[in-house]
């Protein structure tokens, strides 16, 4: 998994959704696999056991993106994950759907109802034919405001399915008390837990040079079926890009998600565009 997209609000959508796909498909139904004996693996197993896992799930989120100037934008996001790893996303603003997507092992298919454009795995950004046939998008500053919620989905997908600790190690104890460290793609995760409950308090994502890439804090835990999840999460990045608050309104661990729910029906006449243009048109 690569979570390069969390570095700022102008993250590339393609990289974020590829990360989301990897998180969604990778072993969410399996228990923590011990890498070596010791307290770190035992702590990881305890955290996983308290939170529970949801191979198939449905969740309703409110995501509030606050920029560096204090201006907030609110999105509603519905997430469905099937046990086979497919992920369906529906995002809306002011009760108007503006993006819907389906992620499978083959890649991402998504469309924007207002902009009437779509992208799928067969569209290549570097294709000369695509550049010649697709008219240039009008210049816009909207992606900086429209994309941050997508940046955060790479983290949220893992949080929803697995809880705060990744299902694979290796795990080591952190330098701070009651913390656990393990790889997270090109980053390192540092998770601080409550020693009494094994619920997460804070997760830090750290780069190889020791600098912090992001911080995720957890609050207001509650039980959902056989899982426990924080219903309020706060994501911040240290580059002045603002913060993101996620409110988990509903969460269900389900036996199966219907094929009808997971099907993405795109009307005829919707123009296929490369990912770069799809990104630019998100603010339309």
C-alpha positions in Angstrom: 0.0 0.0 0.0 1.2 3.5 -0.8 -0.4 6.4 1.0 1.5 9.2 -0.7 -1.8 11.1 -1.2 -2.2 12.1 2.4 0.6 14.6 2.2 -1.7 17.5 1.2 -5.1 18.6 0.0 -4.2 18.5 -3.7 -3.4 14.8 -3.5 -3.7 12.8 -6.7 -7.0 10.9 -6.8 -5.6 7.9 -8.7 -3.0 7.2 -6.1 -5.5 7.5 -3.3 -8.0 5.2 -4.8 -5.3 2.6 -5.7 -4.4 2.7 -2.0 -8.0 2.3 -1.1 -8.3 -0.7 -3.4 -5.2 -2.3 -1.8 -6.6 -1.8 1.7 -10.0 -3.1 0.7 -8.8 -6.3 -0.9 -5.9 -7.2 1.4 -6.9 -9.8 4.0 -9.5 -7.9 6.0 -11.2 -11.1 7.0 -8.2 -12.7 8.5 -7.0 -12.4 12.1 -3.7 -10.8 13.0 -0.9 -13.0 11.7 1.9 -13.3 14.3 5.3 -12.4 12.9 7.4 -13.1 16.0 6.7 -13.9 19.7 6.6 -11.0 22.1 4.5 -8.3 23.6 4.1 -6.4 20.4 2.2 -9.2 18.6 0.2 -9.8 21.7 -0.8 -6.1 21.8 -1.7 -6.1 18.1 -3.9 -9.2 18.6 -5.6 -7.6 21.6 -6.4 -4.4 19.7 -7.7 -6.4 16.8 -9.9 -8.5 19.0 -11.4 -5.5 20.8 -12.3 -3.7 17.6 -13.4 -6.7 15.5 -13.2 -7.0 11.7 -15.9 -6.6 9.1 -15.1 -8.3 5.7 -18.4 -7.0 4.3 -19.8 -3.7 5.6 -22.0 -0.7 5.0 -21.2 2.7 6.5 -22.5 6.2 6.4 -20.0 9.0 7.1 -20.1 12.8 7.4 -16.7 14.3 6.4 -15.9 17.9 7.3 -12.8 19.3 5.6 -11.5 22.5 7.2 -8.9 24.4 5.2 -6.0 26.4 6.7 -8.1 29.5 6.6 -10.8 27.8 8.8 -13.4 27.5 6.0 -15.2 24.1 6.2 -16.8 22.0 3.5 -19.1 19.1 4.4 -19.6 15.9 2.4 -21.8 12.8 3.0 -20.1 9.5 2.0 -21.7 6.1 1.8 -19.3 3.1 1.7 -20.2 -0.5 0.9 -17.6 -3.2 0.9 -18.3 -6.7 -0.3 -16.6 -9.8 1.1 -14.8 -10.3 -2.2 -13.0 -6.9 -1.9 -15.2 -4.8 -4.1 -15.8 -1.3 -2.8 -18.6 1.0 -3.8 -18.5 4.7 -2.9 -21.2 7.4 -3.2 -20.3 11.0 -2.2 -22.8 13.9 -2.0 -22.8 17.5 -1.0 -26.0 19.3 0.2 -27.8 16.0 -0.7 -26.7 16.2 -4.3 -24.6 13.2 -5.5 -21.4 14.4 -7.2 -19.3 11.3 -7.4 -19.9 7.6 -7.4 -17.2 4.9 -7.8 -16.7 1.2 -7.9 -13.3 -0.4 -7.1 -12.5 -4.0 -8.1 -9.4 -6.0 -8.7 -9.3 -4.6 -12.2 -9.2 -1.0 -11.0 -11.4 2.0 -10.6 -14.6 3.0 -12.5 -16.1 6.3 -11.4 -18.3 9.0 -12.8 -19.4 12.5 -12.0 -23.1 13.1 -12.6 -22.9 16.9 -12.8 -19.8 17.0 -15.0 -21.1 14.0 -17.0 -17.6 12.4 -17.3 -16.3 9.1 -16.2 -13.0 7.2 -16.0 -12.2 3.5 -15.9 -9.2 1.2 -16.0 -9.1 1.2 -19.8 -8.4 5.0 -20.0 -4.7 5.9 -20.1 -3.6 9.4 -19.1 -0.5 9.1 -21.3 -2.5 7.9 -24.4 -2.0 10.3 -27.3 -5.4 9.3 -28.7 -7.1 10.2 -25.4 -5.4 13.6 -25.5 -6.5 14.3 -29.0 -10.1 13.2 -28.6 -10.8 14.7 -25.2 -11.2 18.5 -25.1 -9.1 20.3 -22.6 -10.8 21.0 -19.3 -11.4 24.5 -18.3 -8.9 25.8 -15.7 -10.2 25.5 -12.2 -9.0 25.7 -8.6 -11.8 23.4 -7.4 -9.8 20.2 -7.0 -8.0 21.7 -3.9 -11.4 22.0 -2.3 -13.1 18.9 -3.8 -10.5 16.3 -3.3 -9.5 16.2 0.4 -12.2 13.7 1.3 -10.9 11.3 -1.3 -7.4 11.7 0.1 -8.7 10.4 3.5 -10.5 7.4 2.2 -7.3 5.4 2.0 -7.1 5.6 5.7 -10.9 5.2 6.3 -11.2 2.0 4.3 -8.8 0.2 6.6 -10.3 1.7 9.7 -13.8 0.6 8.8 -12.9 -3.0 7.8 -10.0 -3.8 10.1 -10.0 -1.3 12.9 -7.0 0.8 13.7 -4.3 -1.9 13.5 -3.2 -3.4 10.2 -3.8 -7.2 9.9 -0.1 -7.9 9.0 3.1 -7.0 10.8 5.8 -7.2 11.7 4.9 -5.4 14.9 7.3 -3.8 17.4 6.6 -1.8 20.6 6.9 2.0 20.2 9.1 4.3 22.3 6.1 5.9 23.9 4.2 3.8 26.5 1.4 1.6 25.1 2.3 2.2 21.5 2.6 -0.2 18.6 4.6 0.2 15.4 4.4 -1.5 12.1 4.9 -0.8 8.4 2.2 1.0 6.4 3.5 1.0 2.9 6.2 3.6 2.5 5.3 4.9 6.0 5.5 3.6 9.5 2.4 3.5 11.7 2.6 4.4 15.4 -0.6 3.5 17.3 -1.2 4.6 20.9 -3.8 2.6 22.7 -5.7 2.8 26.0 -4.0 0.2 28.2 -7.3 -0.6 30.0 -9.6 -1.0 27.0 -7.2 -1.5 24.1 -9.1 1.1 22.1 -7.1 3.4 19.9 -6.2 6.9 21.1 -4.0 8.2 18.4 -2.4 7.0 15.2 0.7 8.7 13.7 2.0 8.0 10.2 5.7 8.7 10.0 8.0 9.0 7.0 11.4 7.3 6.7 13.2 10.5 7.8 11.2 10.6 11.0 8.9 13.4 10.0 5.2 13.1 10.6 3.0 12.6 7.6 -0.4 12.6 9.3 -2.1 12.1 12.7 -5.4 10.4 13.3 -7.1 10.8 16.7 -10.0 8.6 17.9 -13.0 9.6 20.1 -16.5 8.5 21.1 -16.3 4.7 20.8 -19.5 2.7 20.5 -20.5 -0.9 19.6 -21.7 -1.8 16.1 -22.8 -5.4 15.8 -19.6 -7.4 16.7 -17.3 -4.5 16.1 -16.3 -1.4 18.1 -15.4 1.8 16.3 -14.7 5.4 17.1 -17.5 7.5 15.8 -15.4 10.6 15.6 -12.0 10.7 14.0 -9.8 13.7 13.3 -7.1 13.7 10.6 -4.5 16.3 10.4 -1.4 16.8 8.2 1.5 19.0 9.4 1.8 21.0 6.2 -0.9 23.6 6.9 -3.4 21.9 4.7 -6.1 22.0 7.4 -7.9 19.1 9.2 -10.6 16.5 8.4 -13.2 15.4 10.9 -15.0 12.1 10.2 -18.3 11.3 11.9 -19.4 7.7 11.7 -23.2 7.9 11.6 -23.9 4.2 10.9 -21.9 1.0 10.5 -23.0 -2.5 9.8 -21.0 -5.7 9.5 -23.1 -7.7 7.1 -23.0 -11.2 5.7 -23.1 -10.0 2.1 -23.6 -7.0 0.0 -26.0 -7.5 -2.9 -24.8 -7.5 -6.5 -27.4 -4.8 -7.2 -25.9 -2.5 -4.6 -22.4 -3.1 -5.9 -23.3 -2.5 -9.5 -22.4 0.8 -11.0 -24.8 1.9 -13.7 -23.5 4.7 -15.9 -25.9 6.3 -18.3 -25.1 6.3 -22.0 -23.5 9.4 -23.5 -21.2 10.0 -20.5 -17.7 11.0 -21.8 -14.8 8.9 -20.9 -11.7 10.9 -19.8 -8.3 10.2 -18.3 -7.8 10.4 -14.6 -6.1 13.8 -14.7 -9.2 15.4 -16.4 -11.5 13.5 -14.1 -9.7 15.1 -11.2 -10.1 18.5 -12.6 -13.8 18.1 -13.3 -14.6 17.1 -9.7 -15.4 20.7 -8.8 -17.8 21.2 -11.7 
